[in-house]
């Protein structure tokens, strides 16, 4: 599989976090910002980091973006700069563009300009927090679109049956995609049908939100 090449535009708190996270996963990254001090600081962790004004299409042309698979625009509360950056990247042939928006009303603007994904960090964090506080056993929560979510659920009981016998897809409508034994970050694996769930495990599951809630109730009855 071809290794993806990401571009992160804007290295404030949100952008730098994205860049560092991608780097920790050994992704290829080009990180840019128009502030030289910010760039020099980020260069310590991401060598392919340059000072560039993304609103200037000629400056972007000098970066040779033909290998960029996905650009993530995290400029923040500068609508004009974000709009110009999306427009410039589209005209330079970058097909996949995710852009940060600070207001719901900006989403349609970015979509019309050709952004493939629009993210409102505060909204995503609020949704995650609201769902987590509804259940003390949901440790992490990410909406996947529509009515589906990816959730880390703490296991509050010992489950005697194997996953195969539990038949989770038919019984609860969820799929377990990972298990963290006893909450140990170093002991994570993709489950098999013969595995059992023990109290203190954390399961990563995918499904409809209502179905995940039923599964959470079962694991913590």
Secondary structure by P-SEA (a helix, b strand, c coil): ccbbbbbbccccaaaaaaaaaaaaaccbbbbbbccaaaaaaaccccccccccccccaaaaaaaccccccbbbbcccccaaaaaaaaaaaaaacccbbbbbbccccaaaaaaaacccccccaaaaaaaaaaaaaacccccbbbbccccbbbbbbbbcccccccccccccccccccccccccccccccbbbbbcccccccccccccccccaaaaaaaaaaacc
